[in-house]
């Protein structure tokens, strides 16, 4: 039997090396956070950890780890939040086996189904029924975004035994959040048809923002500027910016950073907490960064 090449050996042992690397990172994070302070030298050590594990960068969750560390170094994410986000990712990896079990694959299939349904720009009754059937057969995805939201919408559509055209239009608008159609003519058609449809989900679409006395928390990296600038804008308009997400938070502003940690079926710690709060009856709106800026433009 021939010996494995170095490349083959790396493939065979990559999972074990990933486990070891993440355990090491978790220990580093615990150590850094033990004094409740994070300094430049400690962030530099995280940078070196990332550099030492470059060969694993194409494996999830290493893309997320590297991106979060990089954004912190460039001062886009507060250092203390970085430690919490990285630790959250470690726990996801260890406790849920989040990145390597069937959940991620099945959520990607769900995204593909949404894509296929919208591919011709038309939703018919059979597609609605087939989606309902698939959702019923994959209840193990319950609690994972956006399974619960899509299933809730589908159940409301089919509950009376009739599928109305208006209901299909709402479904089209909702699924359009998760799909990037290659056919730009069809995409334009769908956008025009659903332009007046208000939907709610991960982030509130076309939100109505009330600032006076309301509490705002920001997560992710902002494309429009830095957090300090946005927090000042919120304060100037009568809102209350906060660093932490609590039951009293009214709005969570989600930065549009293009970070792989915000890819489909993998969203950040604060977003997950906000969704949990909503499911438990707390009123909190998740608002996309640019939707928030558009909503307050007339208030400035």
C-alpha positions in Angstrom: 0.0 0.0 0.0 1.5 3.3 -1.1 2.0 6.1 1.3 -0.4 9.0 1.2 0.9 12.2 -0.5 1.1 15.4 1.6 -2.0 16.7 -0.2 -4.0 13.5 0.4 -2.9 13.5 4.1 -4.1 17.0 4.5 -7.5 16.1 3.1 -7.8 13.0 5.4 -6.8 14.9 8.5 -8.4 18.3 7.8 -11.4 17.7 10.1 -9.1 16.6 13.0 -6.9 19.7 12.4 -10.0 21.9 12.2 -11.3 20.5 15.6 -7.9 21.1 17.2 -7.6 24.6 15.8 -11.0 25.6 17.0 -10.4 24.1 20.5 -7.2 26.1 20.6 -9.0 29.3 19.5 -11.7 28.8 22.1 -9.0 28.5 24.8 -7.4 31.7 23.6 -10.7 33.6 23.6 -11.4 32.4 27.2 -8.0 33.6 28.3 -8.3 37.0 26.5 -11.7 37.6 28.0 -10.7 36.6 31.6 -9.9 40.2 32.6 -13.0 41.5 30.7 -10.7 43.7 28.6 -9.3 43.3 25.1 -6.2 45.2 24.0 -4.2 45.6 20.7 -1.7 42.8 21.6 -4.5 40.3 22.2 -6.1 41.1 18.8 -2.7 40.8 17.2 -2.4 37.3 18.7 -5.8 36.4 17.1 -4.3 37.7 13.8 -1.4 35.4 14.2 -3.7 32.5 14.9 -5.6 33.2 11.7 -2.3 33.4 9.8 -1.1 30.1 11.2 -4.3 28.4 10.0 -4.5 29.8 6.5 -4.6 26.3 5.0 -8.0 25.8 6.6 -9.5 29.0 5.3 -11.7 27.3 2.7 -13.4 25.3 5.4 -16.3 26.7 7.3 -16.3 28.2 9.9 -12.8 29.4 9.2 -13.9 31.9 6.5 -16.1 33.5 9.2 -13.3 33.5 11.8 -10.8 35.1 9.4 -13.3 37.7 8.2 -14.3 38.8 11.8 -10.7 39.1 12.9 -9.9 41.1 9.8 -12.8 43.5 10.3 -11.7 44.0 13.9 -8.1 44.8 13.0 -9.5 47.5 10.6 -11.5 48.9 13.5 -14.9 48.1 11.9 -16.0 45.9 14.8 -15.3 46.6 18.5 -12.8 44.2 19.9 -15.0 43.0 22.8 -17.8 42.2 20.3 -15.3 40.2 18.3 -14.4 38.0 21.2 -18.1 37.3 21.8 -18.8 36.6 18.1 -15.8 34.3 17.7 -16.7 32.4 20.9 -20.3 32.1 19.6 -19.0 30.6 16.4 -16.8 28.1 18.3 -19.9 27.0 20.3 -21.9 26.6 17.1 -19.2 24.4 15.7 -18.9 22.2 18.9 -22.4 22.0 20.2 -24.6 22.1 17.1 -22.1 20.6 14.6 -23.6 23.5 12.7 -21.3 23.6 9.8 -20.9 19.9 9.1 -24.3 18.3 9.6 -27.2 18.1 7.2 -28.8 21.4 8.4 -26.6 23.7 6.3 -27.0 21.5 3.3 -30.8 21.3 3.7 -31.0 25.1 4.2 -29.1 25.6 0.9 -31.5 23.2 -0.8 -34.3 25.4 0.5 -32.7 28.4 -1.0 -32.4 26.5 -4.2 -36.1 25.6 -4.1 -37.0 29.3 -3.7 -34.7 30.0 -6.6 -36.3 27.4 -8.8 -39.9 28.6 -8.0 -39.0 32.1 -9.0 -37.0 31.2 -12.1 -39.8 31.8 -14.5 -41.3 34.7 -12.5 -44.6 32.7 -11.9 -45.8 30.9 -8.8 -48.5 28.4 -9.4 -50.6 26.4 -7.0 -48.6 23.2 -7.5 -45.3 25.0 -6.6 -47.0 26.2 -3.4 -48.2 22.7 -2.5 -44.8 21.2 -3.3 -43.0 23.7 -1.1 -45.5 23.0 1.7 -44.8 19.3 1.4 -41.0 19.8 1.4 -41.3 22.0 4.5 -43.4 19.4 6.3 -40.8 16.7 5.5 -37.9 18.8 6.9 -39.2 19.9 10.3 -35.7 19.3 11.7 -34.9 22.8 10.3 -37.3 24.4 12.8 -35.6 27.3 14.6 -33.2 27.9 11.7 -33.8 31.0 9.7 -35.6 31.3 7.3 -37.3 27.9 7.6 -39.7 29.0 10.3 -40.6 32.2 8.5 -41.3 30.6 5.1 -43.3 27.7 6.7 -45.4 30.2 8.7 -46.2 32.1 5.5 -47.0 28.9 3.5 -49.3 27.6 6.3 -51.2 30.9 6.3 -51.6 30.7 2.6 -53.0 27.1 2.5 -55.0 27.2 5.8 -58.3 28.0 4.1 -57.8 25.4 1.3 -57.6 28.2 -1.4 -54.5 29.8 -2.8 -55.3 33.4 -3.8 -53.4 35.4 -6.4 -52.6 38.1 -3.7 -51.2 35.4 -1.4 -48.9 34.1 -4.2 -47.7 37.7 -4.8 -46.8 38.0 -1.1 -45.0 34.7 -1.3 -43.1 35.9 -4.4 -42.1 39.1 -2.6 -40.9 37.1 0.4 -38.9 34.4 -1.5 -37.3 37.2 -3.6 -35.3 38.2 -0.5 -33.3 35.0 -0.8 -32.8 34.7 -4.5 -30.4 36.3 -7.0 -31.9 35.5 -10.4 -29.5 35.3 -13.4 -32.3 36.4 -15.7 -32.4 40.1 -15.1 -35.6 40.6 -17.0 -37.5 38.2 -14.8 -35.9 39.8 -11.7 -37.0 43.2 -12.9 -40.5 41.9 -13.5 -40.7 40.4 -10.0 -39.5 43.6 -8.4 -42.1 45.6 -10.3 -44.9 43.2 -9.4 -44.0 43.1 -5.7 -43.0 46.8 -5.3 -46.1 47.6 -3.2 -45.9 44.4 -1.0 -44.8 44.9 2.6 -43.2 41.9 4.1 -41.4 41.1 7.3 -38.7 38.6 8.0 -35.0 38.6 8.8 -34.9 42.4 8.2 -38.0 44.5 8.1 -38.7 45.7 4.5 -39.6 49.4 4.0 -39.5 49.9 7.8 -41.3 52.7 9.7 -38.7 54.0 12.1 -39.8 55.7 15.3 -36.7 57.3 16.9 -37.9 59.4 19.9 -37.0 57.4 23.1 -36.5 54.2 21.1 -33.4 52.0 21.7 -31.1 51.0 18.9 -28.3 48.4 18.7 -26.0 47.9 15.7 -24.4 44.6 14.5 -22.1 43.8 11.6 -19.9 46.1 9.6 -21.5 49.2 8.1 -20.9 50.0 4.5 -22.2 53.6 5.0 -19.6 54.6 7.6 -18.6 53.7 11.1 -20.7 52.9 14.2 -19.8 56.0 16.1 -21.2 58.2 13.2 -24.4 56.2 13.0 -24.9 56.2 16.8 -24.5 60.0 16.8 -27.1 60.3 14.1 -29.5 58.2 16.2 -28.8 60.3 19.3 -29.3 63.6 17.4 -32.7 62.4 16.2 -33.8 61.4 19.7 -33.0 57.7 19.7 -30.9 55.8 22.3 -27.9 53.9 20.8 -26.7 50.9 22.9 -23.9 48.5 22.7 -25.8 45.4 23.9 -29.0 43.7 22.7 -31.6 43.3 25.4 -35.4 42.7 25.8 -35.7 46.5 25.9 -34.1 47.0 22.4 -36.5 48.3 19.8 -34.4 48.0 16.7 -31.4 46.0 15.6 -29.6 47.6 12.7 -27.9 45.0 10.6 -24.8 46.2 8.7 -24.5 45.3 5.0 -20.9 44.1 5.1 -20.7 41.3 2.6 -19.1 39.2 5.3 -19.3 35.4 4.8 -20.5 35.2 8.4 -23.7 36.7 7.1 -24.2 34.2 4.3 -27.5 32.3 3.9 -28.2 30.2 7.0 -25.3 31.6 8.9 -26.0 34.9 10.7 -24.4 36.5 13.6 -24.9 36.2 17.4 -27.0 39.4 17.8 -29.3 38.5 14.9 -29.9 35.0 16.4 -30.6 36.6 19.8 -33.0 39.1 18.2 -34.9 36.3 16.4 -35.2 34.4 19.6 -36.5 37.5 21.4 -39.1 37.9 18.7 -40.2 34.3 18.9 -40.7 34.8 22.7 -43.0 37.8 22.1 -40.6 40.7 22.4 -41.1 43.4 19.9 -37.8 44.1 18.1 -37.4 45.1 14.5 -34.4 43.9 12.5 -33.6 46.7 10.0 -31.1 46.6 7.2 -28.5 49.4 7.4 -29.6 51.1 4.1 -33.3 50.8 4.8 -32.7 52.5 8.1 -30.8 55.3 6.5 -33.5 55.7 3.8 -36.2 55.8 6.5 -34.5 58.6 8.5 -33.4 60.7 5.6 -36.4 63.0 5.8 -36.0 63.4 9.6 -32.5 64.9 9.4 
